[in-house]
Amino acid sequence: MLSMNPYFTITGHGRYVPKTVVTAEEIDQTLKLPTGWTFRHTGVQTRYVADSTESNAEMGAVALQQAMQSARLHPNDLDLIVCASGSFDQPVPFNACLLMQRLDWEQYPIASFDIDATCLSFLVALDVVTGLLMAGRYRRVAIVTSELASRSLDAKDPKTYGLFGDAAAAVILEQNGSETGLSVTHRKFETHAGGASMVRVEGGGNARHPRHYPFQDEDYCFKMDAFDLLRFTIPRFDQFFGDFLKDSQLKPNDFDLVIPHQVSRVGLDHLVKSYQFKADAVWANLDRYGNCIAASLPLSLSEAIDAGRLKPGGRVLLLGTAAGVSLGAMVIESH
């Protein structure tokens, strides 16, 4: 058992997007929409789409291999793998097991499990993993998020069809033996289940098992009641974030970097206009990748690390919303 220590380091990170890029103009043409409609309504200029042979496990494996290479680690160096995604290749076995199979890591009996909180899966995993590191339960943990949103999109719903993209990202966290490093100083999560029916994929589980229901394509497509969801979520998010700031005794301009889930143009605009963050503090890549479900946060985090935005003495805010409706926020400080 390792000693208690609140500090950790991000020793490696990686990301992957498919080769196929789809532009907003191409989506307009495909769906026979007026030129500019998709970008105007979603804020997405380009998104990446996996081909028919790619899988969650394959995409996640590439991202994790990048992270392992950047950290100069061998599989034997990992104590735990957590896959944190809202999509999956198959119900059984779980994503992390399939990821290890894809990597041909059968000879490495690394502990693993999945976390699924849809778009907040990575943030929830980060909360769980940093707690495990602090408790000394594990020394070095990989969090892998791989999302194939495109497989569940319905071309008859242009507002979602143009919004979501495919991507994967991975980070490796390690318990820090010194009194410096990164630490989670504040965290808060809530679920408001009154919004559970506003974002959904209804088929594939036991409620609508294909053995008992005639197959209907729309049962397996992503559905989102966009306007109802906005009306439900925004006031609850504002209350949630206001309480978070009050409890943490922080103000919006106390954050050097803000990494939000890339939920939508409307959601990002509301965040920027409602709170007085520092100039250029908010990391936004929705226009380049679309909403990549849970992969949006670690994809952005990986980009921010490469850009040198996690600086000593800095304070980073990670936050987002998810189907449910769930809300999450976390502050990471560098010491």
Secondary structure, DSSP 8 states (H G I E B T S, - for coil): -------EEEEEEEEE--SEEEEHHHHHHHTT--TTHHHHHH--SEEEE--TT--HHHHHHHHHHHHHHHHT--GGG-SEEEEE-S--S-SSS-HHHHHHHHTT-TT---EEEEE--GGGHHHHHHHHHHHHHHHTS-SEEEEEEEE-GGGG--TT-HHHHTTB--EEEEEEEEE-SSS-SEEEEEEEEEE-GGGGGGEE--SSSSTT-TTTS---GGGGS-EE-HHHHHHHHHHHHHHHHHHHHHHHT--GGG-SEEEE----HHHHHHHHHHS---TT-B---HHHH-B-GGGHHHHHHHHHHHTT-S-TT-EEEEEEEETTTEEEEEEEEE-
